[in-house]
Amino acid sequence: MPIYLLSDDLIFPAPQLASEEGLLAVGGDLSQDRLLLAYHMGIFPWYSEDEPIMWWSPDPRLVLYPAELNVSKSLEKTIKRSLFKVTVDQAFESVIKACAHSRTRTQEGTWIVNDMMAAYARLHESGLAHSVEAWQAGKLAGGLYGVSLGKCFFGESMFTRISNASKVAFVALVEHLKTLNFNLIDCQITTAHLLSFGAREISRARFLDELKKSLKFPTIKGKWSFSV
Protein backbone atom coordinates (compact mmCIF):
# COMPACT_ATOMS: atom_id res chain seq x y z
CA MET A 1 0.00 0.00 0.00
CA PRO A 2 1.31 3.50 -0.78
CA ILE A 3 1.78 5.97 2.08
CA TYR A 4 -0.03 9.18 1.25
CA LEU A 5 1.60 12.60 1.56
CA LEU A 6 -0.89 15.14 2.86
CA SER A 7 -1.13 18.65 1.46
CA ASP A 8 -2.58 21.76 3.06
CA ASP A 9 -6.02 20.60 1.94
CA LEU A 10 -8.18 19.30 4.78
CA ILE A 11 -8.52 15.74 3.54
CA PHE A 12 -7.41 12.20 4.38
CA PRO A 13 -7.37 9.08 2.22
CA ALA A 14 -9.79 6.32 3.21
CA PRO A 15 -8.63 4.47 6.36
CA GLN A 16 -8.87 1.15 4.50
CA LEU A 17 -5.86 2.25 2.43
CA ALA A 18 -3.49 2.09 5.40
CA SER A 19 -0.44 -0.15 5.25
CA GLU A 20 -0.33 -3.52 6.99
CA GLU A 21 1.22 -1.77 10.00
CA GLY A 22 -1.62 0.77 10.02
CA LEU A 23 0.27 3.77 8.63
CA LEU A 24 -1.99 5.76 6.32
CA ALA A 25 -0.42 9.14 5.61
CA VAL A 26 2.32 11.58 6.56
CA GLY A 27 2.42 15.37 6.67
CA GLY A 28 -0.33 17.89 7.17
CA ASP A 29 -0.66 19.70 10.48
CA LEU A 30 -2.18 19.38 13.93
CA SER A 31 -4.86 22.01 13.54
CA GLN A 32 -8.08 21.39 15.42
CA ASP A 33 -10.04 20.92 12.21
CA ARG A 34 -7.63 18.30 10.90
CA LEU A 35 -7.50 16.43 14.21
CA LEU A 36 -11.28 16.33 14.46
CA LEU A 37 -11.58 15.11 10.87
CA ALA A 38 -9.03 12.40 11.66
CA TYR A 39 -10.89 11.19 14.73
CA HIS A 40 -14.18 11.16 12.85
CA MET A 41 -12.52 8.90 10.26
CA GLY A 42 -10.91 6.58 12.81
CA ILE A 43 -7.42 8.02 12.25
CA PHE A 44 -4.97 9.31 14.86
CA PRO A 45 -1.50 10.96 14.83
CA TRP A 46 1.50 9.13 16.27
CA TYR A 47 5.09 10.15 15.58
CA SER A 48 8.41 11.07 17.21
CA GLU A 49 10.22 14.38 17.49
CA ASP A 50 12.52 13.76 14.50
CA GLU A 51 9.75 12.46 12.21
CA PRO A 52 7.04 14.08 10.10
CA ILE A 53 3.47 13.83 11.42
CA MET A 54 2.27 10.28 10.83
CA TRP A 55 -1.40 9.28 10.69
CA TRP A 56 -2.55 5.77 11.58
CA SER A 57 -5.58 3.52 11.25
CA PRO A 58 -4.56 0.05 12.46
CA ASP A 59 -6.34 -3.21 11.77
CA PRO A 60 -7.30 -4.77 14.13
CA ARG A 61 -8.29 -1.98 16.53
CA LEU A 62 -8.34 -2.31 20.29
CA VAL A 63 -11.55 -1.10 21.93
CA LEU A 64 -13.22 -1.32 25.30
CA TYR A 65 -16.98 -1.42 25.59
CA PRO A 66 -17.75 0.29 28.93
CA ALA A 67 -20.20 -2.44 29.92
CA GLU A 68 -17.39 -5.01 29.58
CA LEU A 69 -14.99 -3.31 32.00
CA ASN A 70 -13.11 -5.90 34.05
CA VAL A 71 -11.76 -4.81 37.43
CA SER A 72 -9.52 -7.27 39.27
CA LYS A 73 -10.28 -8.12 42.88
CA SER A 74 -7.03 -6.51 44.02
CA LEU A 75 -7.87 -3.29 42.21
CA GLU A 76 -11.39 -3.35 43.65
CA LYS A 77 -9.83 -3.49 47.12
CA THR A 78 -7.57 -0.55 46.27
CA ILE A 79 -10.54 1.50 45.06
CA LYS A 80 -12.56 0.69 48.20
CA ARG A 81 -9.68 1.86 50.38
CA SER A 82 -10.00 5.35 48.83
CA LEU A 83 -6.24 5.78 48.55
CA PHE A 84 -6.70 8.29 45.74
CA LYS A 85 -8.99 11.20 45.03
CA VAL A 86 -10.05 11.18 41.39
CA THR A 87 -11.01 14.34 39.50
CA VAL A 88 -11.58 15.29 35.89
CA ASP A 89 -10.33 18.26 33.87
CA GLN A 90 -8.50 19.77 36.84
CA ALA A 91 -4.91 19.45 35.58
CA PHE A 92 -4.90 18.69 31.85
CA GLU A 93 -1.53 20.28 31.11
CA SER A 94 0.13 18.49 34.03
CA VAL A 95 -1.32 15.15 32.96
CA ILE A 96 -0.21 15.36 29.34
CA LYS A 97 3.28 16.48 30.35
CA ALA A 98 3.50 13.64 32.85
CA CYS A 99 2.43 11.13 30.17
CA ALA A 100 5.21 12.38 27.90
CA HIS A 101 7.80 12.37 30.68
CA SER A 102 6.81 8.90 31.83
CA ARG A 103 7.50 7.35 28.43
CA THR A 104 10.76 9.26 28.01
CA ARG A 105 11.93 8.21 31.48
CA THR A 106 11.30 4.54 30.72
CA GLN A 107 13.05 4.93 27.34
CA GLU A 108 9.92 3.83 25.49
CA GLY A 109 10.02 6.93 23.33
CA THR A 110 7.10 9.32 23.14
CA TRP A 111 4.81 10.65 20.46
CA ILE A 112 3.67 13.35 22.88
CA VAL A 113 6.06 15.95 21.48
CA ASN A 114 5.66 19.69 22.11
CA ASP A 115 3.45 20.23 19.06
CA MET A 116 1.17 17.39 20.15
CA MET A 117 0.88 18.82 23.65
CA ALA A 118 -0.05 22.23 22.24
CA ALA A 119 -2.59 20.70 19.83
CA TYR A 120 -4.37 18.70 22.54
CA ALA A 121 -4.28 21.65 24.90
CA ARG A 122 -6.27 23.53 22.25
CA LEU A 123 -8.75 20.65 22.07
CA HIS A 124 -9.04 20.78 25.86
CA GLU A 125 -9.72 24.51 25.74
CA SER A 126 -12.44 23.78 23.19
CA GLY A 127 -14.03 21.29 25.59
CA LEU A 128 -13.21 18.23 23.48
CA ALA A 129 -10.15 16.76 25.23
CA HIS A 130 -10.30 15.68 28.85
CA SER A 131 -7.98 14.57 31.61
CA VAL A 132 -8.66 12.35 34.59
CA GLU A 133 -6.42 12.83 37.60
CA ALA A 134 -5.64 10.62 40.60
CA TRP A 135 -4.35 12.54 43.63
CA GLN A 136 -2.71 11.40 46.82
CA ALA A 137 -1.90 13.80 49.66
CA GLY A 138 -2.60 16.69 47.32
CA LYS A 139 -0.06 15.55 44.72
CA LEU A 140 -0.74 14.20 41.24
CA ALA A 141 -0.17 10.45 41.45
CA GLY A 142 -1.40 9.33 38.04
CA GLY A 143 -3.90 10.03 35.30
CA LEU A 144 -4.85 9.87 31.66
CA TYR A 145 -6.20 12.01 28.85
CA GLY A 146 -8.16 11.59 25.65
CA VAL A 147 -10.70 13.07 23.25
CA SER A 148 -14.48 12.78 23.49
CA LEU A 149 -16.74 12.96 20.43
CA GLY A 150 -20.33 11.79 20.30
CA LYS A 151 -20.57 8.65 22.43
CA CYS A 152 -16.95 7.62 21.83
CA PHE A 153 -13.94 8.36 24.03
CA PHE A 154 -10.57 8.15 22.29
CA GLY A 155 -7.96 7.24 24.89
CA GLU A 156 -4.54 8.74 24.24
CA SER A 157 -2.15 8.02 27.09
CA MET A 158 -1.86 7.41 30.82
CA PHE A 159 0.85 7.61 33.46
CA THR A 160 1.40 6.61 37.05
CA ARG A 161 3.74 7.79 39.76
CA ILE A 162 2.26 5.66 42.53
CA SER A 163 1.20 2.07 41.99
CA ASN A 164 -2.41 1.69 40.77
CA ALA A 165 -3.03 5.46 40.45
CA SER A 166 -3.66 5.41 36.70
CA LYS A 167 -5.74 2.23 37.02
CA VAL A 168 -8.02 3.88 39.57
CA ALA A 169 -8.35 6.93 37.30
CA PHE A 170 -9.18 4.70 34.33
CA VAL A 171 -11.88 2.80 36.19
CA ALA A 172 -13.40 6.08 37.38
CA LEU A 173 -13.46 7.33 33.79
CA VAL A 174 -15.15 4.21 32.45
CA GLU A 175 -17.75 4.28 35.21
CA HIS A 176 -18.42 7.94 34.37
CA LEU A 177 -18.77 7.10 30.68
CA LYS A 178 -21.33 4.46 31.61
CA THR A 179 -23.48 7.14 33.26
CA LEU A 180 -23.24 9.17 30.04
CA ASN A 181 -24.29 6.14 27.98
CA PHE A 182 -21.04 6.01 26.00
CA ASN A 183 -20.80 2.85 23.96
CA LEU A 184 -17.17 2.82 22.80
CA ILE A 185 -13.67 3.57 24.09
CA ASP A 186 -10.99 3.58 21.42
CA CYS A 187 -7.80 2.13 22.90
CA GLN A 188 -5.98 2.27 19.53
CA ILE A 189 -3.09 -0.17 19.99
CA THR A 190 -3.22 -3.54 21.78
CA THR A 191 -1.45 -3.80 25.14
CA ALA A 192 -1.65 -6.44 27.84
CA HIS A 193 -2.50 -3.69 30.32
CA LEU A 194 -5.67 -2.71 28.46
CA LEU A 195 -6.60 -6.31 27.66
CA SER A 196 -6.66 -6.96 31.41
CA PHE A 197 -9.42 -4.35 31.72
CA GLY A 198 -11.58 -6.19 29.21
CA ALA A 199 -10.53 -4.42 26.03
CA ARG A 200 -10.59 -6.54 22.88
CA GLU A 201 -9.53 -6.39 19.28
CA ILE A 202 -12.07 -5.86 16.53
CA SER A 203 -11.59 -5.41 12.81
CA ARG A 204 -11.07 -1.93 11.42
CA ALA A 205 -14.26 -2.32 9.39
CA ARG A 206 -16.29 -3.06 12.51
CA PHE A 207 -14.59 -0.24 14.41
CA LEU A 208 -15.40 2.29 11.68
CA ASP A 209 -19.00 1.12 11.58
CA GLU A 210 -19.42 1.41 15.35
CA LEU A 211 -17.59 4.75 15.39
CA LYS A 212 -19.98 6.11 12.76
CA LYS A 213 -22.94 5.15 14.94
CA SER A 214 -21.34 6.66 18.06
CA LEU A 215 -20.68 9.95 16.30
CA LYS A 216 -24.35 10.41 15.45
CA PHE A 217 -24.89 11.50 19.05
CA PRO A 218 -24.15 15.10 20.10
CA THR A 219 -20.78 15.76 21.71
CA ILE A 220 -20.76 16.80 25.37
CA LYS A 221 -18.51 19.84 25.11
CA GLY A 222 -16.90 21.79 27.93
CA LYS A 223 -15.22 20.76 31.15
CA TRP A 224 -16.49 17.56 32.72
CA SER A 225 -17.14 17.34 36.42
CA PHE A 226 -16.94 14.36 38.75
CA SER A 227 -14.83 13.33 41.67
CA VAL A 228 -14.33 10.06 43.51
C-alpha positions, 0 to 999 in steps of 0.5 A, a space after each residue: 500500500 502506498 503511504 499518502 503525503 498530505 497537502 494543506 487541503 483538509 482531507 485524508 485518504 480512506 482508512 482502508 488504504 493504510 499499510 499492513 502496519 496501520 500507517 496511512 499518511 504523513 504530513 499535514 498539520 495538527 490544527 483542530 479541524 484536521 484532528 477532528 476530521 481524523 478522529 471522525 474517520 478513525 485516524 490518529 497521529 503518532 510520531 516522534 520528534 525527529 519524524 514528520 506527522 504520521 497518521 494511523 488507522 490500524 487493523 485490528 483496533 483495540 476497543 473497550 466497551 464500557 459495559 465489559 470493564 473488568 476490574 480485578 479483585 485486588 484493584 477493587 480493594 484498592 478503590 474501596 480503600 479510597 487511597 486516591 482522590 479522582 477528578 476530571 479536567 482539573 490538571 490537563 496540562 500536568 497530565 499530558 506532560 506527565 504522560 510524555 515524561 513517563 514514556 521518556 523516562 522509561 526509554 519507550 520513546 514518546 509521540 507526545 512531542 511539544 506540538 502534540 501537547 499544544 494541539 491537545 491543549 487547544 482541544 481541551 480549551 475547546 471542551 473536546 479533550 479531557 484529563 482524569 487525575 488521581 491525587 494522593 496527599 494533594 499531589 498528582 499520582 497518576 492520570 490519563 487524557 483523551 478526546 471525546 466525540 459523540 458517544 466515543 472516548 478516544 484514549 490517548 495516554 496514561 501515566 502513574 507515579 504511585 502504583 495503581 493510580 492510573 488504574 483507579 483513574 481509568 476505572 473512574 473514567 469508564 464508570 463515568 462514561 457508563 453514566 453518560 451512555 457512552 458505547 465505545 472507548 478507542 484504545 488504539 493499539 493492543 497492550 496487555 494492560 488494556 486487555 486486562 481491563 476487558 478491552 478486545 480487538 475488533 476489525 477496522 471495518 467493525 470499528 469504523 461502523 461502530 464509530 460512525 454510529 457513536 458519532 451520530 450523538 451530540 458531543 458533550 462539550 466543555 469541562 467535565 465534572 466528577 470526583 471520587 
